[in-house]
Amino acid sequence: MKSGGLKGITTSGRERLPELPLLPTIREAALPGYSVYAWFGVFAPGGTPAPVVNKLNSELVRIVRLAEVTAKLRAQGGEIATDSPAEFAQFIRDEVNKWGNVIKMSGTRVD
């Protein structure tokens, strides 16, 4: 897009990308409340002790916040969120709820 080979219309995340500040979000352009994006997270087996989960989380947050890691992720259009384990668990519940409702509303069934 920066070289002119592609023309962007919108992005699907909640906020504009810092690298493409003139490109609006779908939420801004047409559908208030719209927010769809691919996300990645790290999970541990159920029953993993809280101190282990917290240490893993703090190290991952530290790594993702390294300037070189942040720059590479942003260059690929990535938005970086480094939540606490509790916030990530709530995010997962919200995603299950959102997409469960979409599936129900669509009438999709497994054959």
Secondary structure, DSSP 8 states (H G I E B T S, - for coil): -TTSSS----B-SSS--TTSTTS-BHHHHT-TT------------TT--HHHHHHHHHHHHHHHTSHHHHHHHHHTT-------HHHHHHHHHHHHHHHHHHHHHHT----
